[in-house]
Amino acid sequence: MATENKNLSEYDKNQLPNAKDFRFGIVVSEWNDKITNGLFKGAESALLDCGVSPENIIRWNVPGSFELIYGAKLMLEKVEKLDAVITIGSVIKGETMHFEFVCEGVTQGIKDLNIQSDVPVIFCVLTDNNEQQSIDRSGGKHGNKGVEAAIAAIKMAELRRKAFAKNKIGF
């Protein structure tokens, strides 16, 4: 559980796998773009900082968070040699049940992609009660959840690489 004082942007790249040869897809929701662009910038910055080449970061935009599922599925099918896909969205609670339906659908859809594909799909969808909470987690006082998603993507890409390596001892 995240604490109110935890900065999500903190990581030690010396403790991470070498990411220079990894290729990442990032699917970004255009809805709440002030938030999602902040999350993308955090993810992109962390990937670059960890040695990923700019040409190995592929960004696709989709209209909203619900569309992240199809965008990620299509990316998995059409973009060659991806090591992980990061889905970035922001759903802010309103006065109707729409929030619950979108959050549940996106969560289950991303989970399903992880079950169906051998490429990890990272969930970076903020589901906040108000815009300020989203701002705080997309480059504000709590850091940037996009950075955390990028670090998770690097770790999962390494896990995938090890799992598919032939004659890998100790895995």
Protein Blocks (a to p, Z undefined) as FASTA:
>chain_A
ZZfklcfkbccfklpccfklpccdddddfehklmmmmmmmmmmmmmmmnopafklpccdd
dfblmlmmmmmmmmmmmmghiabdcddddddddfbfklmmmmmmmmmmmmmmmmmpccdc
dddddcdfbfklmmmmnopanopfklmmmmmmmmmmmmmmmmmpghiahZZ
